[in-house]
Amino acid sequence: MPIRVLGCSGAIAAGCRTTSFLLDEAVLIDAGTGVGDLSLSELARIDHICISHSHLDHVLSIGLLADSVMRERMTRRAPPITIHALPETLAALRAHIFNGVIWPDFTRLPSVEAPALRLQAFEVGQVLQLAGRHIEVLPATHTVPAVGFAVKGDRGYWVFTGDTGPNSALWERLRAMEVAHLVIETAFSNEEHALAELSQHLCPRTLGQELRHIGGSIQVHITHIKPGEGAAVMAQVRQLQTAHQLNSLEVGQVLGF
């Protein structure tokens, strides 16, 4: 089971793409700018998009994807692409993206009977069965309603925390899982600790405190670092005293588990 990293940055610049992961061929986890690196045929094979929260760097490719593949999917009578998210996130997409002002409402186009997109609500703790995959919705703590995801594989779980600050509920659940890969955000350096706390993100100091809540030696992949700050943040991350294996997530990386 491969997870392909399409985007893992907290903002854009040359070579930097915002958060998105492709699970096998049919499931997209978040829909940042990295989605644009997929070919049209790859885009057309996506049947499900799981969204962690409503912030633009995680949702901005949904509308463009729907517009790009609509004709191809209509030709082969494919069902609507299903957007899975919290009710609050779906409400934000309806109000602020698919409103006919920012972007057409592809939940009603090309027709109400056969739209390009379908919205499906989930709740924290729910287990989704999508394209033959087992995906659990995890709690996150952010400035808007947010979640993470755990994808079950043959050799443990691939876990994506989503955007989150300190989150005791997450670690309580992960201690009961066999975690193979943990993708966790560290958006700011220690010098910006106050900003990280205000915006409910992590910095290396709080990352170290969070990782103490789970034992073993897990592959930990650091994501959501702002462009130009990767070297500084990762230098501070590598100073942490932990048995976990820490590395920076990279666009194009493929994780099997």
Buried (B, 14 or more C-beta within 10 A) or exposed (E): BEBBBBBBBBBBEEEBBBBBBBBBBBBBBBBBBBBBBBEEEBBBBBBBBBBBBBBEBBBBBBBBBBBBBBEBBEEEEBEBBBBBBBEEBBBBBEEBBBEEEEBBBBBBBEEEEEBBBBBBBBEBEEEBEBBEBEBBBBBBBBEBBBBBBBBBBEEBBBBBBBBBBBBEBBBEBBEEBEBBBBBBBBBBBBEBBEEBBEBBBBBBBBBBEBBEBBEEEBBBBBBBBBEEBBEBBBEBBEEBEBEBEBEBBEBEBEBEB
